[in-house]
Amino acid sequence: MQLGINLAPRRSHRRPAPFGGYFSTPVNPIPLAATASAIIATVVGSIWIAAQLHTDDGGILQLVVGLAIALTVLTHPSSFRDEWLWSVRGVFVGKVVFFATVLAGMLLASTGVIRLKLRAHDVATCAAVLLSADDVHQRATALRVVPRSHMPGALQILADWRPETCGRLHESGAF
């Protein structure tokens, strides 16, 4: 009498990878760490620059990130090359994405420049109001003036804008 025990090693039943195996490739940790450290350096560097210049940190952040995106795309265009050379997608998609990314980076940088110009105008307004004050009471009133109570939403892409009084601008060293 035989017991019918199979001593051969069992083979696991492989399940198909979800999403057609797109996420089954291993992630290289070096480019991932380099990207994360570049993002952190960009944010910390823009905050440091804004503190040194006594200006709007959101405007500097938008300017620096926009320039970083545009310069990265312009210096590393190989990421936008497509493998299908003779197809419509291969000819147009890579170039369209390339130029769209450069354009998005430049638009982000330009919103940062506009925001910095508005901040400079606010500082000039506060300086003029403070210089025109004749006595202590007018000076105290001038320090409570808010030169810009509203910033357009299109200029608040990466950082919110908070209205500041002339007293806060003066304390921060803007003028």
C-alpha positions as CSV (number, residue, x, y, z in Angstrom):
1,M,0.0,0.0,0.0
2,Q,1.3,3.4,-1.0
3,L,0.6,6.6,0.9
4,G,0.8,9.0,-2.1
5,I,3.0,11.5,-0.5
6,N,4.8,13.8,-2.9
7,L,8.2,14.9,-1.7
8,A,9.0,17.2,-4.6
9,P,9.4,20.9,-3.7
10,R,6.3,22.9,-4.1
11,R,6.2,25.6,-6.7
12,S,4.5,28.8,-5.8
13,H,1.8,30.1,-8.0
14,R,2.9,33.5,-9.3
15,R,0.2,36.0,-9.5
16,P,0.3,38.6,-12.3
17,A,1.7,42.0,-11.3
18,P,-1.0,44.6,-11.0
19,F,-1.0,47.4,-13.6
20,G,0.8,45.3,-16.1
21,G,4.1,45.3,-14.1
22,Y,4.7,49.1,-14.3
23,F,5.5,49.3,-10.6
24,S,7.5,46.0,-10.4
25,T,10.8,47.6,-11.3
26,P,13.0,48.4,-8.3
27,V,13.6,52.0,-7.4
28,N,17.2,53.2,-7.4
29,P,17.7,55.0,-4.1
30,I,20.5,57.3,-5.2
31,P,18.5,59.4,-7.7
32,L,15.6,59.4,-5.2
33,A,17.8,60.7,-2.4
34,A,19.4,63.2,-4.7
35,T,15.9,64.5,-5.7
36,A,14.7,64.7,-2.1
37,S,17.9,66.5,-1.0
38,A,17.6,69.0,-3.9
39,I,14.0,69.8,-3.0
40,I,15.0,70.4,0.6
41,A,17.9,72.5,-0.4
42,T,15.7,74.6,-2.7
43,V,13.2,75.3,0.0
44,V,15.8,76.0,2.7
45,G,17.9,78.1,0.4
46,S,15.0,80.2,-0.7
47,I,14.0,80.9,2.9
48,W,17.6,81.8,3.7
49,I,17.8,84.2,0.7
50,A,14.5,85.8,1.7
51,A,15.7,86.3,5.2
52,Q,19.0,87.9,4.0
53,L,17.2,90.2,1.6
54,H,14.3,91.0,4.0
55,T,11.8,90.2,1.3
56,D,8.8,87.9,0.6
57,D,9.7,84.3,1.2
58,G,6.9,83.1,-1.0
59,G,8.0,85.2,-3.9
60,I,11.6,84.0,-3.6
61,L,10.4,80.3,-3.3
62,Q,8.4,80.6,-6.5
63,L,11.3,82.3,-8.3
64,V,13.8,79.7,-7.2
65,V,11.6,76.7,-7.9
66,G,10.6,78.0,-11.3
67,L,14.2,78.6,-12.3
68,A,15.2,75.2,-11.0
69,I,12.5,73.5,-13.0
70,A,13.3,75.3,-16.2
71,L,17.1,74.9,-15.8
72,T,16.8,71.2,-14.9
73,V,14.7,70.5,-18.0
74,L,17.0,72.6,-20.2
75,T,20.1,70.8,-19.0
76,H,18.7,67.3,-18.9
77,P,16.5,67.0,-22.0
78,S,17.1,63.2,-22.3
79,S,14.2,62.5,-19.9
80,F,11.8,63.8,-22.6
81,R,13.0,61.6,-25.5
82,D,10.6,58.9,-26.5
83,E,11.4,55.4,-27.7
84,W,9.1,55.4,-30.6
85,L,11.0,57.4,-33.1
86,W,8.7,57.0,-36.1
87,S,5.3,57.4,-34.4
88,V,3.3,60.6,-34.0
89,R,3.7,60.2,-30.2
90,G,7.4,59.9,-30.4
91,V,7.8,63.0,-32.6
92,F,5.4,65.3,-30.8
93,V,4.8,64.2,-27.2
94,G,8.4,64.5,-26.0
95,K,8.8,68.0,-27.5
96,V,5.4,69.2,-26.2
97,V,6.1,68.0,-22.7
98,F,9.6,69.5,-22.8
99,F,8.4,73.0,-23.9
100,A,5.4,72.8,-21.6
101,T,7.6,72.1,-18.6
102,V,10.0,74.9,-19.5
103,L,7.1,77.3,-19.9
104,A,5.6,76.2,-16.6
105,G,8.9,76.8,-14.9
106,M,9.3,80.3,-16.4
107,L,5.7,81.2,-15.5
108,L,6.3,80.1,-11.9
109,A,9.5,82.2,-11.9
110,S,7.7,85.2,-13.3
111,T,5.0,85.0,-10.7
112,G,7.8,85.1,-8.1
113,V,9.2,88.2,-9.7
114,I,5.8,89.9,-9.8
115,R,5.3,89.1,-6.2
116,L,8.7,90.6,-5.3
117,K,7.9,93.8,-7.2
118,L,4.6,94.1,-5.3
119,R,6.5,93.6,-2.1
120,A,8.9,96.4,-3.1
121,H,6.0,98.7,-3.9
122,D,4.5,97.9,-0.4
123,V,7.8,98.8,1.3
124,A,8.0,102.0,-0.7
125,T,4.5,102.9,0.3
126,C,5.2,102.3,3.9
127,A,8.4,104.3,3.8
128,A,6.5,107.2,2.3
129,V,3.7,107.1,4.8
130,L,6.1,106.8,7.7
131,L,8.2,109.8,6.4
132,S,5.2,112.0,5.9
133,A,4.1,111.5,9.6
134,D,4.6,114.7,11.5
135,D,4.1,113.6,15.1
136,V,4.1,110.5,17.3
137,H,0.4,109.8,16.8
138,Q,0.6,110.0,13.0
139,R,3.6,107.7,13.2
140,A,1.7,105.2,15.3
141,T,-1.1,105.3,12.8
142,A,1.3,104.9,9.9
143,L,2.8,101.8,11.5
144,R,-0.7,100.1,11.5
145,V,-1.3,100.8,7.8
146,V,-1.6,97.6,5.6
147,P,-0.4,98.7,2.2
148,R,-1.9,95.6,0.3
149,S,-4.8,93.8,1.8
150,H,-5.3,91.4,-1.1
151,M,-3.0,89.5,-3.3
152,P,-4.4,87.8,-6.5
153,G,-4.7,84.1,-6.2
154,A,-2.6,83.5,-9.3
155,L,0.4,84.8,-7.4
156,Q,-0.1,82.4,-4.5
157,I,0.9,79.2,-6.3
158,L,3.5,77.8,-3.9
159,A,3.0,80.0,-0.8
160,D,0.1,81.8,0.7
161,W,0.4,85.6,1.1
162,R,-0.3,87.2,4.5
163,P,-1.0,90.9,4.6
164,E,1.6,92.8,6.7
165,T,1.4,96.1,8.4
166,C,4.0,98.8,7.9
167,G,5.2,98.2,11.5
168,R,5.9,94.5,10.7
169,L,7.7,95.5,7.5
170,H,9.8,98.0,9.5
171,E,10.6,95.5,12.2
172,S,11.7,92.9,9.6
173,G,14.3,95.3,8.3
174,A,12.6,95.9,4.9
175,F,13.1,99.6,5.2
